[in-house]
Amino acid sequence: MNTTSRREFLITGASALALSGAIFKSVQGWLGDFQQYTGRELHRPLDGSLTPSASAQIDPVAHALNRWTFGPGPGDYARVAAMGADAFLEEQFAPEKIDDGLCDRAIARFSECWWEPLGEAYEEDAEYLPPVLRRVAILRPVYSRRQLFEVMCEFWSDHFNIDPGKGDCRYTKIADDRDVIRAHALGNFREMVRASALSPAMLWYLDGRANVKRTPSEKPNENYARELMELHTLGVHGGYTQHDVMEVARCLTGWTILAKKDDGFSGKLLSPLKDRAKVVFRKDAHDNAAKQVLGQSIPAGLGEGDLDRVIEIVASHPSTARFIATKLCVRFISDEPPPAAIDAVALAFADSKGDIKATLRTLFARPEFHSSTGMKFKRPFHFVVSALRATNAETDADRGLFSYLEKMGQVPFRYPTPDGYPARAQHWHATLLWRWKFALALANNRIKGTHIARKEIIAQLGGDHALAATLLNRQPNTEESDALGKPGDNLALLLASPTFQRC
């Protein structure tokens, strides 16, 4: 059995990279190519205090940065310590007021894809949009100052997961990201569920567009109805039955999207390009009879109003409050959050009628949150983004970076089933070897399209000890300080360390 330690791996890898360095461009030449490719430098300016935490333990400021962001960059600790964690949270709760110019520049070349009319997306190459979606999903959390917003966008993207590889989702998922996830990430849960139910991408992904009842003998398609309750609202143990699934499916019949060809109704060319994927309600395909969902009666004759009645019932159900509270506590506290925390967060969710900010305020005020330092194991995406932020990296978020996320198993928007990427650590423990390889490659600028100014940033921070304090969010302990004095790649060793793997 191979028992190579992390340090042995990094020392050996660093030596191999040094020997093969001749086959790579110089950093200066590579950086010139990168700037020509992007049109600008994309590192964050280090123009404030870079003083790291002086504490021997993760203090409240560092803990807040670890959980409310994708990881602090150089200078973030000093800024938040000066303003206070509470003030930082209020800043993050108003993302629209935060100047995000660097992030805007990072995604500028892709912006047209986000704001073009949905029908025009069909003019794009079918293989072009999904990679753009994934690249922007990396660039935003790396460069954005609206960190809590980006954290919640990732959270809800998993919650309402859509695989762009299915049918027209490759054309419509960008609009879903814009109009469902990002429009409601810090808003109201009920409104987000409704937006998702009528999202062209979701109608494609979970077959809602094919949910029709035109004759007494026709059975509705129940795919979306089941996932609406199992994954989006009540949870798998939320108390619904197969009868409830079928009743919800009946309520949602008739909602479809215009298509270029046969939409299942007329068999004719239906819409010009500008109307492609427009959501419409077909009265002739809707079951307008009375229904009963989760013990509540829905009268006959509501037509498209059945949708709002269903959303109201499932979004306000006590099981939904507990299901969402549990997922949020897993994300921000621990893989097995204390019941008292879940109870308090569920109550806040219910009392606020699904207000996401109010729910998060309660969660972040809980003693269980404040005492959970270092208890969360970063998922691969979180780990990679936090490493890029910690080293003030420039990246084009293209294939060079994708290849590592692929090997770790978490490329954005590539999970094939509607439950989204797993949240708990046990699913990701097998990714450690590729994390070490990524740390070594990043530290030595061996990832195509990604660059760190290693010597400059260490000099600005004040040496390896200050580098360690910045990456660990605390002062290095005796064992870590001793390790920094031994042969090997200190930056790679810190990025691969158990402390950096956790938040």
Helices and strands as residue ranges (DSSP letters): H 6-19, G 21-23, H 27-38, H 60-68, H 76-83, H 85-92, G 95-97, H 101-106, G 108-110, H 111-115, G 118-123, H 129-143, H 147-159, H 169-176, I 177-181, H 182-184, H 189-197, H 200-205, G 208-210, H 223-227, I 228-232, H 242-251, E 255-257, G 273-275, E 279-281, G 283-285, E 291-293, E 296-298, H 305-315, H 318-332, H 339-351, H 356-365, H 367-370, H 380-390, E 394-395, H 399-408, G 425-427, G 429-431, H 432-443, E 450-451, H 454-461, H 464-472, H 478-484, H 490-495, H 498-501
